Amino acid sequence: MNPIDPRLQAALDGERDPAELPADLREAYALLISAAELLEATPPPRVSVANRVMAEIRQIPVHVPPHGSVRRVIRWFGRPRAVTLRLRPVWTLALAASLAAMLLLPWQQGSVRNPGETEGIANFVGHFPGARSVEVVGSFNNWSRGLLHLSDDDHDGIWHGAAVLPAGAHEYMFVVDSERWVPDPLAGRYVDDGFGAGQENSLLFVRPSAAQP
Amino acid sequence: MVNDDADVVARVLAGDGEAFGILIRRYEPGLLRFATRMLGNPDAAADAVAESLVRAYRHLAQCRDPSRLRSWLYRITGNRCRSHLARRHTTDIPLSEAPAPALAEASDTWEVLERSEQVALVERALAALPAEKREAFVLKHMEGMSYEEMAAVTGARIPTLKMRVHRAREALLEALEEVVR
């Protein structure tokens, strides 16, 4: 196979005016362009697949994410907020004593409900310094945004959160600042996202609470 | 555009499954053309495109940038075509071995007949290319994609894609010049 003159490649890539090519290269240019146009203008015989596809997707149950207002309420409750308490000094001592008692107790799973026997708690941690928001989307929430936000209360760039999930394998991704999809660098296991191009989802395995020690 | 891709995707994700038909009408012709050139068989191409569109519907929430839906759909379809080629059954007939497409009737002019032969010649030359070079040539010259969009579709780097397109052109030009001479 003879290499094509780089000037011809540049013209075919639209980086050079074909009119400036020498006559022999202009001829080759015209030959290749007309071949491509010939293929493009001569579509092979085909039958539309639209009806077949629509018939199939009508059989698929529709997943409707929570309505906008419901989602806003969930988000409102899920987001960290600054709360100012004005206390008399005597109450401050009581509050300090309560906090100390809470810290001495074994760590509980924060606001996450207790998992059922076939469920477990998944903890998500990611290091995203400077991020304005981090959330988790995955197979467990139908890749829907706005349902599982992580928090970084002390602004150290480490975002964390937890959720009760059915036991088993789940694929997931972090969505940083509402636009950047990032696999979890700490996931350890990854699976192809199935759309080619070599992109991967993170994979986590949730153990059932009944199997926890 | 009133019904741009992101708007339609949002409607589908909000529960309006019928809106997916807008996307099918918008992208079906190109996807079928792409798959047919990749597989060399219109029936296999129709299957690949139908499977890809159903898969796209099922996983629409995973489309990370709905404004680039076209690239995403081509990526799914290209992936499906590659899978098909990998497990291709021996009964499939690649275009390079297929008979020339229905040639002109006797009443047609010589120009039409000549054109049919030209199409058959170019199709055979294209089908003789390795799949990844054929894919690069089709995306570049038939689907009119930029190298950046091709990178999003194939996952390959831009210099790699340029090299594939260049090699495909060389092979096609050689095949065409042999006949022209």
Chai-1 contact restraints between the chains, C-beta under 6 A:
chainA,res_idxA,chainB,res_idxB,connection_type,confidence,min_distance_angstrom,max_distance_angstrom,comment,restraint_id
A,M1,B,E170,contact,1.0,0.0,6.0,A-B,restraint_1
A,M1,B,A171,contact,1.0,0.0,6.0,A-B,restraint_2
A,M1,B,E174,contact,1.0,0.0,6.0,A-B,restraint_3
A,I4,B,R169,contact,1.0,0.0,6.0,A-B,restraint_4
A,I4,B,E170,contact,1.0,0.0,6.0,A-B,restraint_5
A,Q9,B,H166,contact,1.0,0.0,6.0,A-B,restraint_6
A,A28,B,L173,contact,1.0,0.0,6.0,A-B,restraint_7
A,L31,B,L176,contact,1.0,0.0,6.0,A-B,restraint_8
A,L32,B,R169,contact,1.0,0.0,6.0,A-B,restraint_9
A,L32,B,L173,contact,1.0,0.0,6.0,A-B,restraint_10
A,A35,B,V122,contact,1.0,0.0,6.0,A-B,restraint_11
A,A36,B,H141,contact,1.0,0.0,6.0,A-B,restraint_12
A,L38,B,Q118,contact,1.0,0.0,6.0,A-B,restraint_13
A,L38,B,V119,contact,1.0,0.0,6.0,A-B,restraint_14
A,L38,B,V122,contact,1.0,0.0,6.0,A-B,restraint_15
A,L39,B,V122,contact,1.0,0.0,6.0,A-B,restraint_16
A,L39,B,M142,contact,1.0,0.0,6.0,A-B,restraint_17
A,E40,B,M142,contact,1.0,0.0,6.0,A-B,restraint_18
A,T42,B,V119,contact,1.0,0.0,6.0,A-B,restraint_19
A,P43,B,R33,contact,1.0,0.0,6.0,A-B,restraint_20
A,P44,B,T36,contact,1.0,0.0,6.0,A-B,restraint_21
A,P44,B,P42,contact,1.0,0.0,6.0,A-B,restraint_22
A,P45,B,P42,contact,1.0,0.0,6.0,A-B,restraint_23
A,R46,B,L32,contact,1.0,0.0,6.0,A-B,restraint_24
A,R46,B,P42,contact,1.0,0.0,6.0,A-B,restraint_25
A,V49,B,A46,contact,1.0,0.0,6.0,A-B,restraint_26
A,V49,B,V49,contact,1.0,0.0,6.0,A-B,restraint_27
A,V49,B,A50,contact,1.0,0.0,6.0,A-B,restraint_28
A,A50,B,I24,contact,1.0,0.0,6.0,A-B,restraint_29
A,R52,B,A50,contact,1.0,0.0,6.0,A-B,restraint_30
A,V53,B,I24,contact,1.0,0.0,6.0,A-B,restraint_31
A,V53,B,A50,contact,1.0,0.0,6.0,A-B,restraint_32
A,V53,B,L53,contact,1.0,0.0,6.0,A-B,restraint_33
A,V53,B,V54,contact,1.0,0.0,6.0,A-B,restraint_34
A,M54,B,G21,contact,1.0,0.0,6.0,A-B,restraint_35
A,E56,B,V54,contact,1.0,0.0,6.0,A-B,restraint_36
A,I57,B,G17,contact,1.0,0.0,6.0,A-B,restraint_37
A,I57,B,Y57,contact,1.0,0.0,6.0,A-B,restraint_38
A,V62,B,G15,contact,1.0,0.0,6.0,A-B,restraint_39
A,V62,B,G17,contact,1.0,0.0,6.0,A-B,restraint_40
A,V64,B,G15,contact,1.0,0.0,6.0,A-B,restraint_41
A,N142,B,A61,contact,1.0,0.0,6.0,A-B,restraint_42
A,W143,B,A61,contact,1.0,0.0,6.0,A-B,restraint_43
A,W143,B,Q62,contact,1.0,0.0,6.0,A-B,restraint_44
A,S144,B,A61,contact,1.0,0.0,6.0,A-B,restraint_45
A,W181,B,R64,contact,1.0,0.0,6.0,A-B,restraint_46
A,F195,B,R75,contact,1.0,0.0,6.0,A-B,restraint_47
A,F195,B,I76,contact,1.0,0.0,6.0,A-B,restraint_48
A,G196,B,R75,contact,1.0,0.0,6.0,A-B,restraint_49
A,G196,B,N79,contact,1.0,0.0,6.0,A-B,restraint_50
A,A197,B,R75,contact,1.0,0.0,6.0,A-B,restraint_51
A,A197,B,G155,contact,1.0,0.0,6.0,A-B,restraint_52
A,G198,B,G155,contact,1.0,0.0,6.0,A-B,restraint_53
